[in-house]
């Protein structure tokens, strides 16, 4: 969404209408669906079984088994993608040691945990958000927002620069002993944040009405950019659920229907009734369920009394075949991988591993490209923080963000490749590709220390050996 004029931010009527329209936006609803499906809240949980009524219309049949099974392949795919790209801490490669140490204090383990959660947001909602800001104690923080809470107003059609943004969130409040849910609105302007409370569809100013982003020397300061950084899953900002929702629903339906059919026994299946006592079918089923027996008449007036069932055979192989088709299609459309792939059975070589990871790797390439652009924006705020706090001016300092992907590998094959590359590649490159090395710089320091110790030992041993030789020569000369 684009904002034609920054002056319109002061028009509460305009903002109220934009928020009302946005709450009905199918894109936002899909973001909420992505979060719901990840947390196991699938459409199958609202499923009802229906039959044709006397009027020819479908009506609910509460007496039929109604299993609602969630086989959450979607959450599995999201976790695989997040762990594949963000399962290991990032590496910030810079030649400036002071800058590297300063980055380590800000982009620490707490940040990597936040980043992993933002990765889930990017997949579930198409876009994740991080807000750089200072808390009440003056600490620099990187806070995460849910995708469906942020309404961005983009400056350009490519969605690279923000003119402004609105955050809509709910909070629990009490009036006496009554709990109620209220909606709050935060408007991110170039100067700071403006606060409203939503009353119906109108916006009512809250206290404090406005706060700046930064305080310096006791005075309010403004960033030159809106402090919201977008981490996109793809350029279209399309959630993963858009690709696979129908397949996930199909998997749940097939599994639930299979159990429904298994649970249909003579107490609740199709019955053929011949001359059984009683004409009320509801009462007949009640007696059958309660006593496990029915009365039938077989006399001259009512010959051939009997109760039979029409059994519908449940062919498990058919369900397994259809379910496999759906799961294979889900894996392909989600661009994920199957760790139980047949290729991994007896020959887990490097080529088979790369083949298995090909789809998720291609998808991760696109996601990484978006994240690289996001990190350029995020590092600008980090650099401003380091500058304002006197830790150094690193705005023009080059830094490379390296995503250490969590790839399954054939360890022995990778070690052999590293050994065969000795003398061809640099020691740093070899160590960075060795499966046992976690920190290249630390490993280089250890190697250098060991080499110095070995050299010192050889020098000490050589000196001692030389002294012995010299002493032996002196004794011979004296003789």
C-alpha positions in Angstrom: 0.0 0.0 0.0 1.3 3.4 -0.9 0.8 6.7 1.0 0.3 9.6 -1.4 1.3 12.2 1.1 2.9 12.1 4.5 0.5 14.9 5.6 -2.4 12.4 5.4 -0.9 10.7 8.5 -2.5 13.4 10.6 -5.9 12.6 9.1 -7.4 10.1 11.6 -10.4 9.5 9.3 -8.1 8.4 6.5 -6.1 6.1 8.9 -9.3 4.6 10.4 -10.6 3.7 6.9 -7.3 2.2 5.8 -7.2 0.0 8.9 -10.8 -1.1 8.5 -10.2 -2.0 4.8 -6.9 -3.8 5.7 -8.6 -6.0 8.4 -10.8 -7.4 5.5 -7.9 -7.8 3.1 -7.5 -11.4 1.8 -3.8 -11.0 2.1 -3.9 -10.3 5.8 -6.4 -13.2 6.3 -3.9 -15.5 4.6 -1.2 -14.3 6.9 -3.4 -15.3 9.9 -4.2 -18.6 8.2 -0.5 -19.3 7.9 0.0 -18.7 11.6 -3.1 -20.8 12.4 -2.0 -23.7 10.3 1.5 -23.7 11.8 0.0 -23.9 15.3 -2.3 -26.8 14.3 -5.6 -24.8 13.9 -6.7 -26.4 10.5 -10.0 -26.3 8.7 -10.6 -30.0 9.4 -11.2 -29.1 13.0 -14.5 -27.4 11.9 -15.6 -30.3 9.6 -19.0 -31.8 10.0 -20.4 -34.9 8.3 -23.5 -34.4 6.3 -26.2 -36.5 4.6 -29.0 -35.7 2.2 -32.1 -34.7 4.1 -35.8 -35.4 3.3 -35.9 -32.1 1.4 -33.0 -33.2 -0.8 -30.6 -30.7 0.9 -27.5 -31.5 2.8 -27.8 -31.5 6.6 -25.5 -32.4 9.5 -25.4 -36.0 10.6 -24.3 -36.0 14.2 -24.7 -39.8 14.6 -21.9 -40.5 12.1 -18.3 -40.8 13.3 -16.5 -37.5 12.7 -12.8 -37.8 13.2 -10.9 -34.5 12.8 -7.2 -35.5 12.4 -4.5 -32.9 11.8 -1.4 -34.3 10.1 0.6 -31.1 10.2 2.9 -31.4 7.1 2.8 -27.6 6.8 4.5 -26.9 10.2 7.0 -29.6 9.3 7.9 -27.8 6.1 8.2 -24.4 7.8 10.5 -25.8 10.5 12.7 -27.5 7.8 13.0 -24.3 5.9 13.8 -22.2 8.9 16.3 -24.6 10.3 17.9 -25.1 6.9 18.6 -21.4 6.4 18.7 -20.0 10.0 19.4 -23.0 12.2 23.0 -22.0 12.6 24.2 -18.5 13.7 25.1 -16.1 10.9 28.7 -15.0 10.3 29.5 -11.3 9.8 32.7 -11.3 7.8 34.6 -8.0 8.1 38.3 -7.1 8.0 37.8 -4.6 10.8 38.2 -6.4 14.1 36.8 -3.6 16.1 33.6 -3.6 14.0 33.3 -7.4 14.3 33.5 -7.2 18.1 31.0 -4.3 18.1 28.6 -6.3 15.9 28.9 -9.3 18.2 27.7 -7.2 21.2 24.5 -6.2 19.3 23.8 -9.2 17.0 24.3 -11.8 19.7 22.6 -15.1 20.6 19.4 -13.3 21.6 19.2 -11.6 18.2 19.7 -15.0 16.4 16.8 -16.4 18.4 14.7 -13.4 17.3 15.9 -13.8 13.7 14.8 -17.5 13.7 11.3 -16.4 14.9 11.3 -13.8 12.1 12.1 -16.6 9.7 8.9 -18.4 10.8 7.0 -15.1 10.3 8.4 -14.7 6.8 7.1 -18.1 5.8 3.8 -17.9 7.6 3.0 -14.4 6.6 5.1 -13.7 3.6 7.0 -11.0 5.5 8.5 -10.6 9.0 9.3 -7.3 10.8 12.1 -6.2 13.1 12.0 -2.8 14.9 15.3 -1.3 16.1 14.6 0.9 19.1 15.7 2.0 22.5 13.9 0.6 25.5 12.9 2.6 28.6 16.4 2.0 30.1 18.2 3.2 27.0 19.3 -0.2 25.8 19.3 -0.8 22.0 16.8 -3.6 21.2 15.6 -5.4 18.1 12.0 -6.2 18.6 9.8 -8.5 16.4 6.3 -7.9 15.3 3.7 -10.3 13.9 3.2 -10.0 10.1 -0.6 -9.4 10.5 0.0 -6.6 12.9 1.8 -4.3 10.5 0.2 -2.2 7.7 3.0 -0.7 5.6 2.7 2.4 3.5 5.4 1.9 0.8 7.2 4.8 -1.0 7.8 2.7 -4.1 6.1 0.0 -6.1 9.0 -2.5 -5.4 8.3 -2.2 -1.6 11.9 -1.2 -0.6 11.3 2.1 1.2 8.7 3.0 3.8 6.8 6.3 4.0 5.0 5.2 7.2 3.5 2.2 8.9 0.6 1.3 11.2 0.7 -1.4 13.9 -2.6 -2.8 15.1 -2.6 -5.1 18.1 -5.0 -6.4 20.7 -4.6 -6.1 24.5 -6.5 -7.4 27.5 -7.9 -4.8 29.8 -10.2 -4.8 32.9 -13.0 -2.6 33.8 -13.6 -3.6 37.4 -13.9 -7.4 37.3 -14.8 -7.4 33.6 -12.2 -8.5 31.1 -12.3 -7.0 27.6 -10.2 -6.9 24.5 -9.2 -3.5 23.2 -7.4 -2.7 19.9 -4.5 -0.3 19.9 -2.9 1.5 17.0 0.7 2.7 16.7 1.5 5.0 13.7 5.2 5.0 12.7 5.9 8.5 11.2 9.2 9.9 10.1 9.5 11.8 13.4 8.2 9.2 15.9 5.3 7.0 17.0 1.7 8.3 17.4 -0.7 6.3 19.6 -4.4 5.7 19.2 -7.1 3.4 20.6 -9.6 1.9 18.3 -13.2 2.6 19.3 -15.5 0.8 16.8 -13.9 1.9 13.5 -12.8 5.4 14.9 -9.4 6.3 16.3 -9.2 7.9 19.7 -5.8 9.5 20.8 -4.1 7.8 23.7 -1.6 9.1 26.3 1.2 9.5 25.7 0.1 10.6 22.2 3.6 10.8 20.7 7.1 9.6 21.5 10.3 10.1 19.4 12.5 7.2 18.3 15.7 8.5 19.9 16.7 10.8 22.7 20.2 12.4 22.6 21.5 14.8 25.2 18.0 15.0 26.6 16.5 16.1 23.3 14.2 14.2 20.9 15.9 13.0 17.8 14.5 11.3 14.6 16.0 8.5 12.5 16.2 9.5 8.9 14.4 6.2 8.1 11.3 4.5 9.5 12.7 2.0 12.1 10.9 -1.1 10.7 12.9 -3.6 8.7 11.0 -6.0 6.4 12.4 -9.6 6.1 10.5 -11.1 3.1 10.1 -14.7 2.1 9.9 -13.7 -1.5 9.6 -10.6 -3.7 5.8 -11.1 -3.9 5.5 -11.3 -0.1 3.4 -14.4 -0.6 3.1 -16.8 2.4 3.9 -20.4 2.0 0.4 -21.4 3.0 -0.9 -20.0 -0.3 0.9 -22.8 -2.2 0.0 -25.7 0.0 -3.3 -25.1 1.9 -5.5 -27.2 -0.4 -2.9 -30.1 -0.2 -2.7 -29.9 3.6 -6.5 -29.9 3.8 -6.6 -32.9 1.5 -4.1 -34.8 3.7 -6.2 -34.1 6.7 -9.5 -35.1 5.0 -8.1 -38.4 3.7 -6.7 -39.4 7.1 -9.9 -38.4 8.9 -12.2 -40.2 6.4 -10.1 -43.4 6.7 -10.6 -43.4 10.5 -14.3 -42.6 10.0 -14.8 -45.6 7.8 -12.9 -47.8 10.3 -15.2 -46.7 13.1 -18.4 -47.5 11.2 -19.6 -50.8 12.9 -23.0 -52.5 13.1 -24.0 -49.9 15.8 -23.8 -47.0 13.4 -23.5 -48.4 9.9 -26.2 -49.0 7.2 -28.9 -51.4 8.4 -31.4 -53.3 6.4 -34.4 -53.9 8.7 -37.1 -56.6 7.8 -40.1 -56.9 10.2 -38.2 -55.6 13.2 -40.4 -54.4 16.1 -40.8 -50.7 16.3 -41.0 -48.2 13.4 -39.1 -45.3 14.9 -35.5 -45.6 13.5 -34.0 -43.3 16.2 -35.5 -45.6 18.9 -34.3 -48.7 17.0 -30.7 -47.4 16.9 -30.8 -46.4 20.5 -31.9 -49.9 21.6 -29.3 -51.5 19.3 -26.5 -49.3 20.8 -27.7 -49.8 24.4 -28.6 -53.5 24.4 -26.7 -54.8 21.4 -29.8 -56.8 20.4 -33.0 -56.2 18.4 -36.4 -57.9 18.3 -37.6 -59.2 14.9 -40.8 -60.9 13.9 -40.9 -64.1 11.9 -44.4 -65.5 11.8 -47.2 -66.1 9.4 -48.2 -62.4 9.5 -44.6 -61.1 9.3 -42.4 -63.7 7.6 -38.7 -63.4 7.1 -37.9 -60.9 10.0 -34.2 -60.0 10.0 -31.7 -57.2 10.5 -28.7 -57.1 8.1 -25.8 -54.6 7.5 -24.5 -53.3 4.3 -20.7 -53.4 4.8 -18.5 -51.0 2.9 -15.0 -52.4 2.7 -12.2 -50.1 3.7 -9.2 -50.8 1.4 -6.3 -49.4 3.3 -4.0 -49.7 0.3 -6.1 -47.2 -1.6 -5.9 -44.7 1.2 -2.1 -45.2 1.4 -1.7 -44.7 -2.3 -3.8 -41.5 -2.4 -2.1 -40.2 0.8 1.3 -40.7 -0.7 0.3 -38.8 -3.8 -0.9 -35.9 -1.7 2.3 -35.9 0.5 4.6 -36.0 -2.5 2.7 -33.1 -4.1 2.9 -31.2 -0.8 6.6 -31.7 -0.5 7.1 -30.5 -4.1 4.8 -27.5 -3.9 6.3 -26.5 -0.5 9.8 -26.8 -2.0 10.8 -28.9 1.0 12.5 -32.3 1.2 11.7 -35.8 2.4 14.4 -37.1 4.8 13.0 -40.6 4.2 13.6 -40.4 0.5 14.3 -43.7 -1.1 17.6 -42.3 -2.5 18.9 -42.2 1.1 18.3 -45.9 1.7 21.5 -47.6 0.7 23.6 -45.0 -0.9 23.6 -41.6 0.9 26.4 -40.1 -1.3 26.9 -36.4 -1.9 25.1 -36.4 -5.2 22.0 -38.0 -3.7 22.0 -35.6 -0.8 22.3 -32.6 -3.2 19.5 -34.0 -5.3 17.2 -34.4 -2.2 18.0 -30.8 -1.1 17.7 -29.2 -4.5 14.2 -27.7 -4.1 14.7 -26.4 -0.6 18.1 -25.0 -1.6 16.6 -23.1 -4.5 13.9 -21.7 -2.3 16.4 -20.7 0.3 18.4 -18.9 -2.4 15.5 -16.6 -3.0 14.8 -16.1 0.7 18.5 -15.3 1.4 18.5 -12.7 -1.4 15.6 -10.9 0.3 17.3 -11.3 3.7 20.6 -9.8 2.4 18.8 -6.7 1.4 17.0 -6.6 4.8 20.4 -6.9 6.6 21.7 -3.9 4.7 18.8 -1.9 6.2 19.2 -3.4 9.6 22.9 -2.8 9.8 22.3 0.9 9.0 20.4 1.2 12.3 23.1 -0.8 14.1 25.8 1.4 12.7 23.9 4.5 13.8 23.6 3.1 17.3 27.4 2.3 17.4 28.1 5.9 16.2 25.8 7.6 18.7 27.2 5.6 21.6 30.8 6.3 20.7 31.8 2.8 19.7 33.0 3.9 16.3 31.9 5.1 12.8 31.4 2.0 10.7 28.8 3.3 8.3 31.0 2.7 5.2 32.7 -0.4 6.6 32.2 -3.4 4.3 30.7 -6.5 5.9 29.4 -9.7 4.4 26.5 -11.6 6.0 27.1 -15.3 5.6 24.2 -17.8 6.1 25.6 -21.1 7.4 23.0 -23.5 6.0 22.3 -26.6 8.0 22.9 -29.2 5.3 23.0 -33.0 5.8 26.4 -34.2 4.5 28.5 -37.3 4.0 31.2 -36.4 6.5 33.9 -38.7 5.2 33.4 -37.6 1.6 33.6 -34.0 2.6 36.9 -34.5 4.6 38.4 -36.3 1.6 37.5 -33.4 -0.7 39.2 -31.0 1.8 42.3 -33.1 2.0 42.5 -33.4 -1.8 42.3 -29.5 -2.1 45.4 -28.9 0.1 47.9 -26.8 -1.8 45.1 -25.6 -4.2 42.9 -23.6 -1.8 43.8 -21.3 1.1 43.9 -22.6 4.6 40.9 -20.4 5.6 38.8 -21.8 2.7 39.7 -25.4 3.6 38.8 -24.9 7.2 35.5 -23.2 6.4 34.5 -26.3 4.5 35.7 -28.9 7.0 32.7 -30.5 8.8 34.4 -30.5 12.2 35.3 -26.7 12.2 32.7 -24.4 13.7 34.8 -21.2 14.1 37.4 -20.6 11.4 39.2 -17.8 13.1 39.4 -19.7 16.4 40.7 -22.8 14.5 43.4 -20.6 12.7 44.5 -19.3 16.1 44.8 -22.8 17.5 46.8 -23.9 14.4 49.1 -20.9 14.7 49.6 -21.6 18.4 50.5 -25.3 17.8 52.9 -24.4 15.0 54.7 -21.9 17.3 54.9 -24.5 20.1 56.3 -27.1 17.7 58.9 -24.5 16.4 59.9 -23.6 19.9 60.2 -27.3 20.9 62.4 -27.9 17.8 64.5 -24.9 18.7 64.9 -26.0 22.3 65.7 -29.6 21.2 68.1 -28.3 18.5 69.9 -26.1 21.0 70.3 -28.9 23.5 71.5 -31.3 20.8 74.0 -28.7 19.6 75.4 -28.2 23.2 75.9 -32.0 23.5 77.7 -32.1 20.2 79.9 -29.2 21.2 80.7 -30.7 24.5 81.7 -34.0 22.8 84.1 -32.1 20.5 85.8 -30.3 23.4 86.4 -33.6 25.2 88.0 -35.1 22.0 90.2 -32.0 21.6 91.4 -32.3 25.2 92.2 -35.9 24.7 
